[in-house]
Amino acid sequence: MNKKACTNCHFITKENVCPKCRSTSLSEDFSGIVIMFDPENSAIAKAMSIKEKGRYALKVR
Ligand SMILES: [Zn+2]
């Protein structure tokens, strides 16, 4: 099964519902994967409003 990215919070998942924000708006059309280990000290995490560890898509269409 293909991975999808949440169009709301950009979290990458294989589920049909985002486990982070419960959004059902998921897209297979995403690019760039960011693995967030330390979101509290990451400029990218701040820019993307990420507060939890995990894998996120940079761009989701
Ligand atoms: Zn989400």
N, CA, C, O and the ligand as a Tripos MOL2 file, in Angstrom:
@<TRIPOS>MOLECULE
protein
  245   243    62     0     0
PROTEIN
NO_CHARGES

@<TRIPOS>ATOM
      1 N           0.8480   -1.1990    0.0000 N.3       1 MET1
      2 CA          0.0000    0.0000    0.0000 C.3       1 MET1
      3 C           0.8850    1.2500    0.0000 C.2       1 MET1
      4 O           1.9040    1.3150    0.6860 O.2       1 MET1
      5 N           0.4690    2.2150   -0.7740 N.am      2 ASN2
      6 CA          1.2720    3.4260   -0.8960 C.3       2 ASN2
      7 C           1.1530    4.3220    0.3260 C.2       2 ASN2
      8 O           0.1300    4.3620    1.0100 O.2       2 ASN2
      9 N           2.2240    5.0240    0.5650 N.am      3 LYS3
     10 CA          2.1960    6.0090    1.6360 C.3       3 LYS3
     11 C           1.4390    7.2480    1.1770 C.2       3 LYS3
     12 O           1.4350    7.6020   -0.0020 O.2       3 LYS3
     13 N           0.8120    7.8830    2.1280 N.am      4 LYS4
     14 CA          0.1090    9.1240    1.8400 C.3       4 LYS4
     15 C           0.5160   10.1760    2.8490 C.2       4 LYS4
     16 O           0.9730    9.8740    3.9510 O.2       4 LYS4
     17 N           0.3410   11.4070    2.4430 N.am      5 ALA5
     18 CA          0.6490   12.5020    3.3560 C.3       5 ALA5
     19 C          -0.6230   13.2680    3.6740 C.2       5 ALA5
     20 O          -1.4500   13.5260    2.7990 O.2       5 ALA5
     21 N          -0.7610   13.6210    4.9310 N.am      6 CYS6
     22 CA         -1.9170   14.4020    5.3750 C.3       6 CYS6
     23 C          -1.8160   15.8160    4.8080 C.2       6 CYS6
     24 O          -0.7850   16.4740    4.9510 O.2       6 CYS6
     25 N          -2.8780   16.2780    4.1710 N.am      7 THR7
     26 CA         -2.8320   17.6330    3.6060 C.3       7 THR7
     27 C          -2.9640   18.6940    4.6950 C.2       7 THR7
     28 O          -2.6890   19.8700    4.4550 O.2       7 THR7
     29 N          -3.3740   18.2910    5.8630 N.am      8 ASN8
     30 CA         -3.5300   19.2310    6.9690 C.3       8 ASN8
     31 C          -2.2220   19.4300    7.7410 C.2       8 ASN8
     32 O          -1.7460   20.5570    7.8820 O.2       8 ASN8
     33 N          -1.6330   18.3110    8.2490 N.am      9 CYS9
     34 CA         -0.4390   18.4510    9.0820 C.3       9 CYS9
     35 C           0.8160   17.8650    8.4430 C.2       9 CYS9
     36 O           1.8950   17.9290    9.0340 O.2       9 CYS9
     37 N           0.6900   17.2870    7.2330 N.am     10 HIS10
     38 CA          1.8160   16.7570    6.4600 C.3      10 HIS10
     39 C           2.4020   15.4540    7.0120 C.2      10 HIS10
     40 O           3.4330   14.9970    6.5180 O.2      10 HIS10
     41 N           1.7860   14.8580    7.9980 N.am     11 PHE11
     42 CA          2.2770   13.5920    8.5380 C.3      11 PHE11
     43 C           2.1190   12.4970    7.4890 C.2      11 PHE11
     44 O           1.1040   12.4400    6.7940 O.2      11 PHE11
     45 N           3.1390   11.6140    7.3720 N.am     12 ILE12
     46 CA          3.0890   10.5380    6.3880 C.3      12 ILE12
     47 C           2.5730    9.2620    7.0430 C.2      12 ILE12
     48 O           3.0450    8.8610    8.1070 O.2      12 ILE12
     49 N           1.6060    8.6350    6.3990 N.am     13 THR13
     50 CA          0.9670    7.4620    6.9720 C.3      13 THR13
     51 C           0.5070    6.5080    5.8740 C.2      13 THR13
     52 O           0.4190    6.8960    4.7090 O.2      13 THR13
     53 N           0.2160    5.2740    6.2380 N.am     14 LYS14
     54 CA         -0.4000    4.3300    5.3090 C.3      14 LYS14
     55 C          -1.8910    4.1770    5.5930 C.2      14 LYS14
     56 O          -2.5990    3.4760    4.8700 O.2      14 LYS14
     57 N          -2.3570    4.8280    6.6380 N.am     15 GLU15
     58 CA         -3.7660    4.7210    7.0140 C.3      15 GLU15
     59 C          -4.6250    5.6410    6.1440 C.2      15 GLU15
     60 O          -4.1140    6.4870    5.4100 O.2      15 GLU15
     61 N          -5.9250    5.4550    6.2460 N.am     16 ASN16
     62 CA         -6.8510    6.3240    5.5260 C.3      16 ASN16
     63 C          -7.2790    7.5230    6.3520 C.2      16 ASN16
     64 O          -7.9340    8.4410    5.8590 O.2      16 ASN16
     65 N          -6.8970    7.4930    7.6110 N.am     17 VAL17
     66 CA         -7.1540    8.6300    8.4940 C.3      17 VAL17
     67 C          -5.8230    9.0170    9.1260 C.2      17 VAL17
     68 O          -5.0710    8.1540    9.5790 O.2      17 VAL17
     69 N          -5.5390   10.3020    9.1550 N.am     18 CYS18
     70 CA         -4.2860   10.7540    9.7560 C.3      18 CYS18
     71 C          -4.2730   10.4330   11.2590 C.2      18 CYS18
     72 O          -5.1780   10.8470   11.9830 O.2      18 CYS18
     73 N          -3.2450    9.6930   11.7360 N.am     19 PRO19
     74 CA         -3.2020    9.3610   13.1600 C.3      19 PRO19
     75 C          -2.8860   10.5640   14.0470 C.2      19 PRO19
     76 O          -3.0940   10.5120   15.2590 O.2      19 PRO19
     77 N          -2.3920   11.6270   13.4600 N.am     20 LYS20
     78 CA         -2.0430   12.8160   14.2470 C.3      20 LYS20
     79 C          -3.2260   13.7410   14.4550 C.2      20 LYS20
     80 O          -3.5400   14.1200   15.5840 O.2      20 LYS20
     81 N          -3.8770   14.1010   13.3640 N.am     21 CYS21
     82 CA         -4.9210   15.1320   13.4710 C.3      21 CYS21
     83 C          -6.3000   14.6170   13.0830 C.2      21 CYS21
     84 O          -7.2660   15.3800   13.0760 O.2      21 CYS21
     85 N          -6.4020   13.2990   12.7530 N.am     22 ARG22
     86 CA         -7.6960   12.6730   12.4300 C.3      22 ARG22
     87 C          -8.3130   13.2010   11.1460 C.2      22 ARG22
     88 O          -9.5000   12.9930   10.8930 O.2      22 ARG22
     89 N          -7.5200   13.8790   10.3400 N.am     23 SER23
     90 CA         -8.0320   14.3410    9.0550 C.3      23 SER23
     91 C          -8.1250   13.1600    8.1000 C.2      23 SER23
     92 O          -7.2830   12.2640    8.1410 O.2      23 SER23
     93 N          -9.1370   13.1500    7.2410 N.am     24 THR24
     94 CA         -9.2380   12.1170    6.2140 C.3      24 THR24
     95 C          -8.7690   12.6570    4.8680 C.2      24 THR24
     96 O          -8.9220   12.0040    3.8360 O.2      24 THR24
     97 N          -8.2030   13.8450    4.8940 N.am     25 SER25
     98 CA         -7.7090   14.4540    3.6690 C.3      25 SER25
     99 C          -6.2420   14.0830    3.4650 C.2      25 SER25
    100 O          -5.3370   14.7920    3.9060 O.2      25 SER25
    101 N          -6.0280   12.9460    2.7800 N.am     26 LEU26
    102 CA         -4.6730   12.4390    2.5700 C.3      26 LEU26
    103 C          -4.3820   12.3870    1.0820 C.2      26 LEU26
    104 O          -5.2680   12.0970    0.2790 O.2      26 LEU26
    105 N          -3.1410   12.6680    0.7180 N.am     27 SER27
    106 CA         -2.7700   12.7090   -0.6890 C.3      27 SER27
    107 C          -1.5390   11.8600   -0.9540 C.2      27 SER27
    108 O          -0.5770   11.8880   -0.1870 O.2      27 SER27
    109 N          -1.5770   11.0930   -2.0650 N.am     28 GLU28
    110 CA         -0.3860   10.3430   -2.4750 C.3      28 GLU28
    111 C           0.5710   11.2330   -3.2540 C.2      28 GLU28
    112 O           1.7020   10.8430   -3.5450 O.2      28 GLU28
    113 N           0.1090   12.4220   -3.5860 N.am     29 ASP29
    114 CA          0.9140   13.3320   -4.3890 C.3      29 ASP29
    115 C           1.6730   14.2880   -3.4720 C.2      29 ASP29
    116 O           1.2770   15.4360   -3.2740 O.2      29 ASP29
    117 N           2.7810   13.7780   -2.9160 N.am     30 PHE30
    118 CA          3.5830   14.6310   -2.0460 C.3      30 PHE30
    119 C           5.0480   14.4790   -2.4160 C.2      30 PHE30
    120 O           5.4240   13.5110   -3.0760 O.2      30 PHE30
    121 N           5.8730   15.4210   -2.0010 N.am     31 SER31
    122 CA          7.2930   15.3490   -2.3080 C.3      31 SER31
    123 C           8.1180   15.8120   -1.1260 C.2      31 SER31
    124 O           7.7180   16.7030   -0.3760 O.2      31 SER31
    125 N           9.2820   15.1910   -0.9720 N.am     32 GLY32
    126 CA         10.1880   15.5770    0.0920 C.3      32 GLY32
    127 C           9.7720   15.0040    1.4210 C.2      32 GLY32
    128 O           8.7160   15.3570    1.9460 O.2      32 GLY32
    129 N          10.5950   14.1120    1.9830 N.am     33 ILE33
    130 CA         10.2690   13.5440    3.2850 C.3      33 ILE33
    131 C          11.2320   14.0960    4.3280 C.2      33 ILE33
    132 O          12.4510   14.0410    4.1620 O.2      33 ILE33
    133 N          10.6650   14.6260    5.3990 N.am     34 VAL34
    134 CA         11.4620   15.1260    6.5110 C.3      34 VAL34
    135 C          11.2500   14.1890    7.6910 C.2      34 VAL34
    136 O          10.1150   13.9480    8.1040 O.2      34 VAL34
    137 N          12.3410   13.6630    8.2320 N.am     35 ILE35
    138 CA         12.2250   12.8360    9.4330 C.3      35 ILE35
    139 C          12.5810   13.7090   10.6240 C.2      35 ILE35
    140 O          13.7180   14.1580   10.7690 O.2      35 ILE35
    141 N          11.5910   13.9400   11.4690 N.am     36 MET36
    142 CA         11.7440   14.8680   12.5730 C.3      36 MET36
    143 C          12.0890   14.1100   13.8650 C.2      36 MET36
    144 O          11.2510   13.4120   14.4350 O.2      36 MET36
    145 N          13.3260   14.2640   14.3020 N.am     37 PHE37
    146 CA         13.7570   13.5960   15.5360 C.3      37 PHE37
    147 C          13.6290   14.5190   16.7420 C.2      37 PHE37
    148 O          13.3350   14.0870   17.8560 O.2      37 PHE37
    149 N          13.8550   15.7810   16.4870 N.am     38 ASP38
    150 CA         13.9470   16.7420   17.5870 C.3      38 ASP38
    151 C          13.1990   18.0220   17.2100 C.2      38 ASP38
    152 O          13.8130   19.0690   17.0050 O.2      38 ASP38
    153 N          11.8700   17.9300   17.1220 N.am     39 PRO39
    154 CA         11.0950   19.0640   16.5960 C.3      39 PRO39
    155 C          11.2280   20.3430   17.4140 C.2      39 PRO39
    156 O          11.0580   21.4390   16.8800 O.2      39 PRO39
    157 N          11.5280   20.2150   18.6970 N.am     40 GLU40
    158 CA         11.6200   21.4200   19.5180 C.3      40 GLU40
    159 C          12.8230   22.2800   19.1660 C.2      40 GLU40
    160 O          12.8330   23.4840   19.4240 O.2      40 GLU40
    161 N          13.8430   21.6530   18.5740 N.am     41 ASN41
    162 CA         15.0510   22.3900   18.2360 C.3      41 ASN41
    163 C          15.3030   22.4530   16.7310 C.2      41 ASN41
    164 O          16.4310   22.6740   16.2910 O.2      41 ASN41
    165 N          14.2470   22.2590   15.9520 N.am     42 SER42
    166 CA         14.3940   22.2510   14.5080 C.3      42 SER42
    167 C          13.7140   23.4540   13.8800 C.2      42 SER42
    168 O          12.5380   23.7210   14.1290 O.2      42 SER42
    169 N          14.4740   24.1790   13.0580 N.am     43 ALA43
    170 CA         13.9030   25.3370   12.3690 C.3      43 ALA43
    171 C          12.8410   24.9010   11.3700 C.2      43 ALA43
    172 O          11.8440   25.5920   11.1650 O.2      43 ALA43
    173 N          13.0690   23.7330   10.7430 N.am     44 ILE44
    174 CA         12.0850   23.2290    9.7790 C.3      44 ILE44
    175 C          10.7800   22.9000   10.4980 C.2      44 ILE44
    176 O           9.6930   23.2110   10.0100 O.2      44 ILE44
    177 N          10.9050   22.2710   11.6580 N.am     45 ALA45
    178 CA          9.7080   21.9280   12.4320 C.3      45 ALA45
    179 C           8.9300   23.1820   12.8070 C.2      45 ALA45
    180 O           7.7010   23.2010   12.7410 O.2      45 ALA45
    181 N           9.6400   24.2170   13.1970 N.am     46 LYS46
    182 CA          8.9690   25.4700   13.5470 C.3      46 LYS46
    183 C           8.2680   26.0630   12.3350 C.2      46 LYS46
    184 O           7.1310   26.5270   12.4250 O.2      46 LYS46
    185 N           8.9620   26.0400   11.1940 N.am     47 ALA47
    186 CA          8.3890   26.6020    9.9800 C.3      47 ALA47
    187 C           7.1450   25.8370    9.5430 C.2      47 ALA47
    188 O           6.2210   26.4150    8.9710 O.2      47 ALA47
    189 N           7.1290   24.5160    9.8190 N.am     48 MET48
    190 CA          6.0010   23.6870    9.4020 C.3      48 MET48
    191 C           5.0090   23.4540   10.5370 C.2      48 MET48
    192 O           4.0360   22.7200   10.3610 O.2      48 MET48
    193 N           5.2370   24.0610   11.6860 N.am     49 SER49
    194 CA          4.3610   23.9070   12.8540 C.3      49 SER49
    195 C           4.2580   22.4530   13.3220 C.2      49 SER49
    196 O           3.1850   21.9850   13.7010 O.2      49 SER49
    197 N           5.3910   21.7500   13.2870 N.am     50 ILE50
    198 CA          5.4390   20.3560   13.7320 C.3      50 ILE50
    199 C           5.8830   20.3080   15.1910 C.2      50 ILE50
    200 O           6.8810   20.9200   15.5700 O.2      50 ILE50
    201 N           5.1320   19.5780   15.9950 N.am     51 LYS51
    202 CA          5.4520   19.4950   17.4120 C.3      51 LYS51
    203 C           5.7900   18.0800   17.8690 C.2      51 LYS51
    204 O           6.2200   17.8740   19.0040 O.2      51 LYS51
    205 N           5.5920   17.1000   16.9760 N.am     52 GLU52
    206 CA          5.8490   15.7160   17.3730 C.3      52 GLU52
    207 C           6.8160   15.0460   16.4100 C.2      52 GLU52
    208 O           6.9100   15.4170   15.2400 O.2      52 GLU52
    209 N           7.5380   14.0460   16.9260 N.am     53 LYS53
    210 CA          8.4520   13.2810   16.1000 C.3      53 LYS53
    211 C           7.6780   12.5020   15.0500 C.2      53 LYS53
    212 O           6.5080   12.1650   15.2330 O.2      53 LYS53
    213 N           8.3600   12.2250   13.9480 N.am     54 GLY54
    214 CA          7.7200   11.4160   12.9180 C.3      54 GLY54
    215 C           8.2120   11.8010   11.5440 C.2      54 GLY54
    216 O           9.1340   12.6040   11.4010 O.2      54 GLY54
    217 N           7.5950   11.2280   10.5420 N.am     55 ARG55
    218 CA          7.9540   11.5300    9.1690 C.3      55 ARG55
    219 C           6.8890   12.4120    8.5480 C.2      55 ARG55
    220 O           5.6910   12.1460    8.6530 O.2      55 ARG55
    221 N           7.3520   13.4600    7.9050 N.am     56 TYR56
    222 CA          6.4560   14.4450    7.3290 C.3      56 TYR56
    223 C           6.8480   14.7460    5.8860 C.2      56 TYR56
    224 O           8.0180   14.6530    5.5130 O.2      56 TYR56
    225 N           5.8670   15.1020    5.0940 N.am     57 ALA57
    226 CA          6.1200   15.5110    3.7060 C.3      57 ALA57
    227 C           6.3790   17.0090    3.6670 C.2      57 ALA57
    228 O           5.7220   17.7860    4.3600 O.2      57 ALA57
    229 N           7.3490   17.4030    2.8450 N.am     58 LEU58
    230 CA          7.6330   18.8270    2.6980 C.3      58 LEU58
    231 C           6.5040   19.5280    1.9370 C.2      58 LEU58
    232 O           6.0360   20.5970    2.3280 O.2      58 LEU58
    233 N           6.0810   18.8910    0.8350 N.am     59 LYS59
    234 CA          5.0120   19.4900    0.0330 C.3      59 LYS59
    235 C           3.9200   18.4520   -0.2010 C.2      59 LYS59
    236 O           4.2070   17.3100   -0.5590 O.2      59 LYS59
    237 N           2.7000   18.8430   -0.0020 N.am     60 VAL60
    238 CA          1.5520   17.9870   -0.2830 C.3      60 VAL60
    239 C           0.6300   18.7330   -1.2290 C.2      60 VAL60
    240 O           0.2600   19.8800   -0.9830 O.2      60 VAL60
    241 N           0.2670   18.0670   -2.3120 N.am     61 ARG61
    242 CA         -0.6290   18.7210   -3.2680 C.3      61 ARG61
    243 C          -2.0430   18.1760   -3.1460 C.2      61 ARG61
    244 O          -2.9370   18.6090   -3.8730 O.2      61 ARG61
    245 ZN         -2.7690   15.1750    9.8180 Zn       62 ZN62
@<TRIPOS>BOND
     1     1     2 1
     2     2     3 1
     3     3     4 2
     4     3     5 am
     5     5     6 1
     6     6     7 1
     7     7     8 2
     8     7     9 am
     9     9    10 1
    10    10    11 1
    11    11    12 2
    12    11    13 am
    13    13    14 1
    14    14    15 1
    15    15    16 2
    16    15    17 am
    17    17    18 1
    18    18    19 1
    19    19    20 2
    20    19    21 am
    21    21    22 1
    22    22    23 1
    23    23    24 2
    24    23    25 am
    25    25    26 1
    26    26    27 1
    27    27    28 2
    28    27    29 am
    29    29    30 1
    30    30    31 1
    31    31    32 2
    32    31    33 am
    33    33    34 1
    34    34    35 1
    35    35    36 2
    36    35    37 am
    37    37    38 1
    38    38    39 1
    39    39    40 2
    40    39    41 am
    41    41    42 1
    42    42    43 1
    43    43    44 2
    44    43    45 am
    45    45    46 1
    46    46    47 1
    47    47    48 2
    48    47    49 am
    49    49    50 1
    50    50    51 1
    51    51    52 2
    52    51    53 am
    53    53    54 1
    54    54    55 1
    55    55    56 2
    56    55    57 am
    57    57    58 1
    58    58    59 1
    59    59    60 2
    60    59    61 am
    61    61    62 1
    62    62    63 1
    63    63    64 2
    64    63    65 am
    65    65    66 1
    66    66    67 1
    67    67    68 2
    68    67    69 am
    69    69    70 1
    70    70    71 1
    71    71    72 2
    72    71    73 am
    73    73    74 1
    74    74    75 1
    75    75    76 2
    76    75    77 am
    77    77    78 1
    78    78    79 1
    79    79    80 2
    80    79    81 am
    81    81    82 1
    82    82    83 1
    83    83    84 2
    84    83    85 am
    85    85    86 1
    86    86    87 1
    87    87    88 2
    88    87    89 am
    89    89    90 1
    90    90    91 1
    91    91    92 2
    92    91    93 am
    93    93    94 1
    94    94    95 1
    95    95    96 2
    96    95    97 am
    97    97    98 1
    98    98    99 1
    99    99   100 2
   100    99   101 am
   101   101   102 1
   102   102   103 1
   103   103   104 2
   104   103   105 am
   105   105   106 1
   106   106   107 1
   107   107   108 2
   108   107   109 am
   109   109   110 1
   110   110   111 1
   111   111   112 2
   112   111   113 am
   113   113   114 1
   114   114   115 1
   115   115   116 2
   116   115   117 am
   117   117   118 1
   118   118   119 1
   119   119   120 2
   120   119   121 am
   121   121   122 1
   122   122   123 1
   123   123   124 2
   124   123   125 am
   125   125   126 1
   126   126   127 1
   127   127   128 2
   128   127   129 am
   129   129   130 1
   130   130   131 1
   131   131   132 2
   132   131   133 am
   133   133   134 1
   134   134   135 1
   135   135   136 2
   136   135   137 am
   137   137   138 1
   138   138   139 1
   139   139   140 2
   140   139   141 am
   141   141   142 1
   142   142   143 1
   143   143   144 2
   144   143   145 am
   145   145   146 1
   146   146   147 1
   147   147   148 2
   148   147   149 am
   149   149   150 1
   150   150   151 1
   151   151   152 2
   152   151   153 am
   153   153   154 1
   154   154   155 1
   155   155   156 2
   156   155   157 am
   157   157   158 1
   158   158   159 1
   159   159   160 2
   160   159   161 am
   161   161   162 1
   162   162   163 1
   163   163   164 2
   164   163   165 am
   165   165   166 1
   166   166   167 1
   167   167   168 2
   168   167   169 am
   169   169   170 1
   170   170   171 1
   171   171   172 2
   172   171   173 am
   173   173   174 1
   174   174   175 1
   175   175   176 2
   176   175   177 am
   177   177   178 1
   178   178   179 1
   179   179   180 2
   180   179   181 am
   181   181   182 1
   182   182   183 1
   183   183   184 2
   184   183   185 am
   185   185   186 1
   186   186   187 1
   187   187   188 2
   188   187   189 am
   189   189   190 1
   190   190   191 1
   191   191   192 2
   192   191   193 am
   193   193   194 1
   194   194   195 1
   195   195   196 2
   196   195   197 am
   197   197   198 1
   198   198   199 1
   199   199   200 2
   200   199   201 am
   201   201   202 1
   202   202   203 1
   203   203   204 2
   204   203   205 am
   205   205   206 1
   206   206   207 1
   207   207   208 2
   208   207   209 am
   209   209   210 1
   210   210   211 1
   211   211   212 2
   212   211   213 am
   213   213   214 1
   214   214   215 1
   215   215   216 2
   216   215   217 am
   217   217   218 1
   218   218   219 1
   219   219   220 2
   220   219   221 am
   221   221   222 1
   222   222   223 1
   223   223   224 2
   224   223   225 am
   225   225   226 1
   226   226   227 1
   227   227   228 2
   228   227   229 am
   229   229   230 1
   230   230   231 1
   231   231   232 2
   232   231   233 am
   233   233   234 1
   234   234   235 1
   235   235   236 2
   236   235   237 am
   237   237   238 1
   238   238   239 1
   239   239   240 2
   240   239   241 am
   241   241   242 1
   242   242   243 1
   243   243   244 2
@<TRIPOS>SUBSTRUCTURE
     1 MET1         2 RESIDUE 1 A MET
     2 ASN2         6 RESIDUE 1 A ASN
     3 LYS3        10 RESIDUE 1 A LYS
     4 LYS4        14 RESIDUE 1 A LYS
     5 ALA5        18 RESIDUE 1 A ALA
     6 CYS6        22 RESIDUE 1 A CYS
     7 THR7        26 RESIDUE 1 A THR
     8 ASN8        30 RESIDUE 1 A ASN
     9 CYS9        34 RESIDUE 1 A CYS
    10 HIS10       38 RESIDUE 1 A HIS
    11 PHE11       42 RESIDUE 1 A PHE
    12 ILE12       46 RESIDUE 1 A ILE
    13 THR13       50 RESIDUE 1 A THR
    14 LYS14       54 RESIDUE 1 A LYS
    15 GLU15       58 RESIDUE 1 A GLU
    16 ASN16       62 RESIDUE 1 A ASN
    17 VAL17       66 RESIDUE 1 A VAL
    18 CYS18       70 RESIDUE 1 A CYS
    19 PRO19       74 RESIDUE 1 A PRO
    20 LYS20       78 RESIDUE 1 A LYS
    21 CYS21       82 RESIDUE 1 A CYS
    22 ARG22       86 RESIDUE 1 A ARG
    23 SER23       90 RESIDUE 1 A SER
    24 THR24       94 RESIDUE 1 A THR
    25 SER25       98 RESIDUE 1 A SER
    26 LEU26      102 RESIDUE 1 A LEU
    27 SER27      106 RESIDUE 1 A SER
    28 GLU28      110 RESIDUE 1 A GLU
    29 ASP29      114 RESIDUE 1 A ASP
    30 PHE30      118 RESIDUE 1 A PHE
    31 SER31      122 RESIDUE 1 A SER
    32 GLY32      126 RESIDUE 1 A GLY
    33 ILE33      130 RESIDUE 1 A ILE
    34 VAL34      134 RESIDUE 1 A VAL
    35 ILE35      138 RESIDUE 1 A ILE
    36 MET36      142 RESIDUE 1 A MET
    37 PHE37      146 RESIDUE 1 A PHE
    38 ASP38      150 RESIDUE 1 A ASP
    39 PRO39      154 RESIDUE 1 A PRO
    40 GLU40      158 RESIDUE 1 A GLU
    41 ASN41      162 RESIDUE 1 A ASN
    42 SER42      166 RESIDUE 1 A SER
    43 ALA43      170 RESIDUE 1 A ALA
    44 ILE44      174 RESIDUE 1 A ILE
    45 ALA45      178 RESIDUE 1 A ALA
    46 LYS46      182 RESIDUE 1 A LYS
    47 ALA47      186 RESIDUE 1 A ALA
    48 MET48      190 RESIDUE 1 A MET
    49 SER49      194 RESIDUE 1 A SER
    50 ILE50      198 RESIDUE 1 A ILE
    51 LYS51      202 RESIDUE 1 A LYS
    52 GLU52      206 RESIDUE 1 A GLU
    53 LYS53      210 RESIDUE 1 A LYS
    54 GLY54      214 RESIDUE 1 A GLY
    55 ARG55      218 RESIDUE 1 A ARG
    56 TYR56      222 RESIDUE 1 A TYR
    57 ALA57      226 RESIDUE 1 A ALA
    58 LEU58      230 RESIDUE 1 A LEU
    59 LYS59      234 RESIDUE 1 A LYS
    60 VAL60      238 RESIDUE 1 A VAL
    61 ARG61      242 RESIDUE 1 A ARG
    62 ZN62       245 GROUP 0 **** ****
